Amino acid sequence: MIENGKTRANEIRSLFVLPELVSHHLDKRPNIPAVTEYDAAQQRWVTLTFKELYDRSVMWAKAFTAANLKKGDRVAMLLPNSIEAVCFDQGALLIGLVPVPLHIIDTPDNCAYILQDSGTKVLVTLNHARWHAIEKAAGPNGLPDLQTVVFINDEDEDNGKVKGISLQNWLSSGKEISELPPLPKQEDLACLVYTSGTTGKPKGVMLTHENIMSDISSLLYNIAPEPTDSWLSFLPLSHTFERTTTYYIGLGMGNQVTFSRGITRLVDDLKTVKPSILMSVPRIYEKVNAKIQERLKTKSLLARKFFTGAIESGWRKFCKENGLEGEEPRFTDKILEPLYERFVRQNIKNQFGGRVRVAVSGGAAISPEVIKTFIGLGVPIYQGYGMTETSPIISVNKIGNNDPLTVGQILPGIQAKLGDKDELLVRGPQIMRGYWNRKEDTAKAITEDGWFSTGDQADILPNRYLRIKGRIKEIIVTSNGEKVPPVDIEQLIETDPLFAQVMLIGDNRPFISALVVLNKDEWKRLAVTLELDPNSPDSLSKKAVQQALLRRMKAAAKGAPQYGIPRAVTVTLDPWTIENGALTPTLKIKRRILNQKFEKEIESMYTDFGKNKDN
């Protein structure tokens, strides 16, 4: 039988639990490449076949068994995306343990909280330093459930409380185990994923094997990889978006999954690996787009018009192929197509490796302008939507039926309806069991008859296409009663390369204001035109700068309602990052944190409005 995406997808639909996504290949295709990473010590890329991956995962399972861990025990991982991270996960799943993935750059305080809350018994991390920072953050109460810390890059360490052991000795500890416990059941927990959240302490989301396998099976109806596809993994495996898609679907379909060397090397890795499928968050596409726009400014008027023509021509063709409303392709499009492809589109596609046929954007909303740019330039972006609590995909656009102004069609098997304030409610086998040790929060999120409250305002369109209007809690209501969805306007403003990051303010205020992080290179250019010293902190608060920024924001957000345009601005050159606590692991703004950090500046924007700041 000739294998294709459909036959491989049907194989997956016959499986029941996550470790079978790897083990089911052993009879049919054990020696094809499964996972690849860069070995810095050897200075080369190394690959394991499915047989080799399974065998190493069994070594992990035996070590867990030798440590007397039982079905349902929690084991945590604080590692970068890597082969060892997958082996840890697969080894734990093989014997019914519950992986607790931690974000590699999360703070020691947050890691300590998750380890305490989950009752984790084994932690796997890189080195002594990582562990010592967490141990210190845990405070006098420590981590009473934690028994062992496995070090990938360090030797044994015994401080009397928790056993520290090297990876080699850990794996050797299971050599005498001849038989593993039985596989887990569908209803057993498959992971405990802590939502980063934009407010408050993270909550542990309990996802079962059935939850995740159901989501995978449904997702494959919308986007089914082919046997020849390859993936590049760079989003953290602590996030369900990357776990369910690149990791579980990629390996389940028998594709090769390569782990990036990190965000700083992503551009190089894309060109080296040349993936055909890419999972990303909007921020990555927006950064690439900002650089494109930056370079475009240095080109001639003719070159800029040719570039825009390539986008518009590609967009017209895309709309025609996907049955969307829009301008019909022009006669000149066909004539200029070879030139657009050679001199514009191929250059852009090469930045993603040149082979990408599916680029999914999820985790947050993406700007319509950005998605139009990439689609017009031949990078096929498919927008999707989901939440950790839904395993995570709820909807995604289909190949051949891609409507970028929506987050795609609701997956088969998921019921959806609108509640109060147009809140999207969903029900189906993908919905989490609940929040770990939080019965009240679970009861608030899931009704007795199984409907999960997403917290997002939405429209359910014909053919079950879904449009997300914004987080209910994030909608700004000014003191004049105007309702402003901040993300839409923030994205419009960020299409101007001057603005690296934007957060709107205005709840219960008379007008909208903004906190902005400026692109340092663009700021230097602006400062020169205003005859100001770009290196002086005082320059950022000059009236001329404020006026210039407000004009640029108004121009960028020209399609937005006037009452949503900022009338005051606070400026910084220091980016908001995961490390400084301003962003979630999926690069969403933590609004509460930034409101607290800039409390004085925000108050000043309203009390000093209209005053001459240069005096």
N, C-alpha and C positions, 0 to 999 in steps of 0.2 A: 504494500500500500504506500502511495506517495504521501509523505508527511507535509503538512502545512500548518498554518496557525490554528485552523479549526480542529484538526485532529489532535494537536497538542492541547488545545483548550479543553477538548472532551476528555482527555486523559486526566486533567486536573479536576474536572467535575466529578470524576469517579473516586476521588480521594476524600479523606475525612479529617485528617489532622495535619498540622504544619510540617512535621518532620518528613512526611511522605512526599513533600514537594521535591526533596532531594533524593530520597531512597527509591522513588519509583523509576528513576532513570537507570538504576543499576543493572537491570535485566536487558534494557534496550540500547542504551548509549552510555556505558560507564566511562568511556575514555575520551569523551569530548570535553573541551575546556569549560570549567564552571566559574571559577573566581580568579582574579588577577590583581596583584598589587605591586607597588614599586619597593624593592628591597634596597634601602639606603646603604646598608653594609656592603652588599654585592654590587651596588650601582647598576641594577638591571631589574626588569619586570619579571615577576615569577607567577606561575599559574598552577593551580590544582585542577585536576579533572574531577568529575562527579564522584568517581570511586575514591580518589584521594581525599576529597572533601568529606565524604561520608566516613571514611576510616579515621580521620583525625577527629571528627565530631564524636565518634564512638569512644575515642580515648578520653575526651572530656566527660562523656557520660559515665565511663567507668570510674574516673577520678571523683565525680560527684557521688557515685554509689559507694565508693570506698570511704568517703567522708560521712557516711550514714545519713545522707540527706534523703528525705522521703517526698513522695508525691505531694505537690502543693507548696513545698518550701520555696521561699523566694531567694533568688541569686541575682546579684546586681553586676552590671558592666559599666565601667567608666573608661572607654577606649575610643580611639578614632575609628572611622570606617576601615575595616581591614579583614583579612582572611581569618585571623584569630577571633575577631568579634563574631563572625558567622559561625565558626566552630563552637565557640562558647554557647551561642544561642541554640544551635542545633543539638548540641550535647545535652543541654538542659531540657529542651523540648522532648527529646527521645525518651526520657524517663519521667516525664510529667512534672518537672520543676517549672517554676514561674519566673521567667526572666524579667528583671527590672532595669531597663536601659536608661543610663544617665547621660546627659549631654556632656561631651568631652570638655567644653569650656565653661561649664556651670560653676558657680561659686562653691567653695567648701561648705559654707553655711547651708546652701540649698541641698547639696549632696548629703550632708549629715542629716538634715530634716527628712529627706526621702528614705534614707537607710533606716532611720529610727521608726518612721511611720509605717514602713512596709515590713519591718521585722526581718530584714535581710540577714541571711546566715553566711553567705559567701560573697565577697566583693572581688572583682577582677579589675586591676588598674595597671598603669604603666610602671610606676616606680614608687620608692619609699616616700619621696617628697609629696606626691599626690595624696598618699594615704595619711601622712603626718598632718597635712593641712586639714583634711576632713576630721581626723581624730581630735585635733585641737578645737575645731569648730563645734564638735559634738558636746563640748563642755563637761562639767563634772559628772553628769548622768551617763555619759559615754554612749556606747551602742551595745546594749545588753544582749541582743540576739546575735550579733555578729561573731562568728567563730574563726573565720579564715579570710585572709587577704592574699590573693595570688598576684605576684608581680611579673609582668611580661618582660621587663628589661632589668630587673634587679634580683639580687640573691635573697636567700632566706633571712628572716628577721623575727626574733622572738622577744616581745616586750612583756611577756607574762600574762597579758590580757587577751590579745588576739594573736593567733598564729599567722606569721607572715611567711610565705613560701614562694620559691621561684617557679616559673612556668614549667621548667623541665622536671623539677621534683614533684610538682603537683600532678603532672600527667603520668609520671612514673608510679605514683601512689596507687594507680588503678590497674596495674599490670596483672595482679592476681585475681581480678574480677573476671569470672568466666561467663557469667550470665547477667544480662541486664533486666531490670524490672520491665513490665509490659508497657506498651505505648499508652499515651493518655487517651481519654475519650473525648468526643466532640464537645461535651458540656464542661470539660475541665478548663481552668484558666490557662491561657497561652501567653499572657504578658500582663504586667502591671505598669502602665505608661502614665507618668505624671504630666498633667497638662501644665505647661509653663504659665499660662494665664497672663492677663494684663493687669490683674488685680489680685491681691491676697496670696496666701500660701497655695502651692500646687496641690491638686487633688489626684489621687491614684485612680486611673480608669481601668476597670477590670474587663478585659477582653478575652473571650473564650476562643477555642479552636474553631467552633462553629461560626462565631461572629466573623472572624477574619477569612475563613474559607468561603463563606457565603458572599462576602464582599468581592473576593477575588473572582469567583465564578460569575458573578453579575457583571463585573467590570470588563471581563473578556468578551462580552457581547458588544461593547462599545469600541474598545481598542484591544485587538488581539495581535500580539507580536508574532512574527514569523520565525521559523527555526534559525534563519540566518541573521536575525537581529542581535545587536550587542548594546550593552548599557554602560553608562559611566555614572558611578555613584559618588555624589559629593554632598548631598543634604545629609544631616546627621541621622544615623540609624536609631537614635533615641526618639525620632519622630515617626508616627505611624504612617505618614504619607510615603516616606522613603522605605520603611519596612515592608508595607503591603505591596508597593509597586516594584521598585527596582530590585529589592532583595527577594521577596517571596514570589512575585510573578515572574521576574527575570529568571530566577533559578528554576522555578516550577515549569517554565516553558522550555527549559533546556538551553537558554541563552547564556552567553558569556557576560559576566558582570565584573567590571574593572573598577577598583576603588581609586579615586583621585588622591593626589598627594596633598590636597587641601585647597582652600579657596585661593590662596596666593599663587598656586601653580595651575589653577583651573584652565586658564587660556592655553597653556602648554599641553596639558593633559587632553584637552578636547582635540587638539591638532594631532597628538600622538595616537590616541585611542580610536578616534574617528567613530564615535557611537552613532547608532541609527535611531536609538530611542533615548530621550532625555527627560528626566523629571526635575523641575526647578520651581522656585518661588518667583513672584513678580519682580522682586528687588534685583535679581540677577539680570533679567531682561532689561529692566529700566536702567541699570548701570551701563550695559552694553549700548543701549540706545543713546544715553547721554554722551558717551564717547563718540558715537557716530555723529551726533549733532554738533559736537565740539569740533571735530575734524572738518565737518562740512562747512563751517563758518570760514575756514581758511581757503576754501575753493572759490573759483570764479563763479560769476552769476550763471554762466552757461552750464557749468558742471553741476551747480545746485539744481538748476531746472531739469537737467537730464536725470539726476538722482530722484527728484520728486516724480518725474514722469515714469520712472521704473516702478516706483511704489504704486502710483495711481493705476498704471496698466496692469500690474500684478493683482491689485485689489479688484479691479473690474473682472478679470478672469476668474478670480477666486469666487466672487459673488455669483457669477454665472454658473460655475461648476457646483456650487452648494445651494442653489435655488434661493438666493437672498435678494432682497430688493436692492437696487443700485443701478448706476449708469451701465448701459450696455457696452461691451468691448468696442473700441473704435477700430476703424479700418487701419489706422496707422500703428495700432498696438502690434499687429501681426508683423508688420514690416520692421518695427524697431525691436521686436522681441529678442532676436539673436544678439543685438548690441547691448540691450539691457542685461541679458543673461551673462554675457562675457565681461562687461566692464563694471557692472554694479552688483548684481545678485550673487554671482559666484564668489566675489570678494567677501560678502557678508556671510554666505553659507560656509566659507572656509574658516571663519572665526569659530564656528561650532564643529569643525572637523570635516565638513563637506559632505557627510553622509546622512545627516539627521532627516528622518522622514516623519517622526512624531516627536513633538516637543510639548509636553504637558506643563501647564502652569497651574499651581494650586497653592493652598496655604493662606492666600489672601487675594483680594481683587487686583486685577491688572488694568492699567490705563487703556481705554479704547484706542487712543492714539498710538501707544506703543505696540499693541497687538496688530493694528492695521499696518504699521511700518514693517514689522517682521514678516507678516503674511504676504504683503506686497513685494517683499524682497526674497520670497521663496523659502522662508523658515516657517514650517507649518505648526503654529501654536494652537493647542487645544486646551481651552480653559475648563477646569473642573472645580468641584466644590465638595467639601466634607468637613468632618470634625473628628478628633480623636475618639469621641464617644460613639462614632458610627463606623469605626474600623478601617479607614476613615471615609471612603468615597461614597457620596450620596448621588452625585451626578457628574457627567463629563461629556464633552462633545464627541460625536462619532466621526470616524473617517468617512468622508463623502457627505456628511450632514453636520457641518461645523458652523455654528452661529456664534461668532466671537462676542456678540453683545449679550450673550447668556453664558451660564456655566454648564450648558449642555442638557442632555436628557437625563431625567431621574432613572437610576439603574433599575433593571427588571427585579422584581421581588421586594422593592421598597415602596411602601404606601406614603403618600404625602398629602397634606392639606394645610390650610391657613387658619390660624387661630386669632386671638385678639391682637390688634395693631398689625395685622398681616404677618404675624410670626409664623415661620415655617415649622410645622410639626411633622415628624417622620416616624414610621413604624416598620419593623421588619427584622429578619434574623441577624442583621448586622449591628443592631443596637446593643450597646454594652450591657453587662450584667448590673453594673452600678459603680458607685465610687467606694473605694476601699475604706472601710471603717467610718463611713459617713452616710448613715441611713437617712438622715433628714435631707441632706443635699440630693441624694438619690431620689427620694420621694418628690422633691420639688422639680426634678428634671424629667422624671418618667411617670406618667399617669398609671393608674392601676390596670388600664387596658392596653398599656404598652406604647403610648405615644410619647416620643422624646421631644422636648422643647429645645430648639436650636439656638434661640436668642437672636435670630436673624430675621429681618423683614424681607419678604420675598413676593414675587409674582410667579404663579404657575401658569405657563403659557400653553397654547395648543401643542399637542403631541408630547406633553410632559416635559417641555423645555422649562428650565428654571432660570429666573433672574433674581439675583440677590441685591436688595436695595441698601443694606447696611445693618450693622449691629444695633439693636434696639437701644442698648445702653450707651452707645456712642453717638447717637443722633443728638446734635446740639439744638437746644431750644433757647433762643435769645429771650431777653426780657420783653421784647416786642411780640413774642409768640411765633416768630419765624423758625421753621424747622430746617436745619442744615445737615445733610449727610457729609461729614468731614472728609472721609476717604476719597470721594469723587473729586472734590476740589483740590485736596492735597496732591492727588495724582496729576491733575491738570497743571498745577504750579510746578511740579517736579519735571514736567516735560521741558522746561527751561533749564539748561545745564548749569545755570548759576546756582540753582537751589538743589542741594544734595538731599536734604530731608526737610519735611514740613509737618507741623502739627497745628491744627486750628484750635482756637480757644473761643469761648463765647457763651457757654451755658449760663443762663440767667444774667447775662450781660447785655448792654444796649447794642453792641455790634460785635462783629467777628474780628479777632486779631490772630496773629500767627507767631509761633516760634519756628525759626528756620536755622538750618545748618547750611552754610554756603560752601560751594566748591572752591577750594583755595586758589586754584589757578584762575578760575573765572573771576573770583573776588579781586585778584591782583589786577586783572585787566580793567575791571570796573573802577577800581580805586585810581588807576592812572588817568582814566578819562575824567574823573572828578577832581584830579589834582590833589589826591590825598595819599598819605603814606600807608600802604597796605599792611605794614608790620606794626603799626601803632594800634593798640586796642581801642583807643579813643575814636579812631576813624569809623568804626562800626556803628557808633551811636550818633554820628553827625546827621543833621537834618537832611542834607543833600543825599546821603546814602539811604536814609529811610524813605525819602520820596522816590528815589530811583527804584528801590526794591518794591515798593507798593505799585509803581507803574508796571514793572515787569510782571508782578503777580497778577495784576488785573488783565494784562495782555495775554498771559498764558491761560488764564481761566475765563476767557471771554465768553465761553459757552455757558457758564454757570450763572445762576440768578445773582443780581447785583447785591442783594442782602447777604450773600454767602462770600463775597470778596473781602479779604482782610483790609481793615482801615488803620491798623497799627501793627508794628512788627518788632520782635526781639530777635537779635542776631547773635549767632555764635559760629566759630570755626571748628569747634570740637565736635566730631561726629558722635552720634548716638550708636552704641554698639551693644552686643550681647554681654561683652566683658564688663562694661560700666553699668550694666543693669537697666539700660534704656530700651532694649529690644528683647523680644522673645526669641527662642531658637529658630523660629521661622521668619525672623526679621520684621515682626509686627511691632509697632510702637507701644510701649507701656505708658499709656496716657497718665495714669495715676502717679507713676514715678516722676514723669517729667513735670506734671503739674506741681508736685511737691518741690522738686529741685528748683524750678523757676518761679516759685510762688511770689517773691518780691517783684521780679521783673513783670510778671503778668499783672499784678496789682497796679504797678506803675504805668502800664500801657493804658489803663483806663483812668486813673487819677490824673495823669499828666497829659492826657489827650488834648491836642491843640496847642500845647505850650511849645515854645522854641527851645529845643534841647541843646542848641549850641551856646545858650547863655548860661 
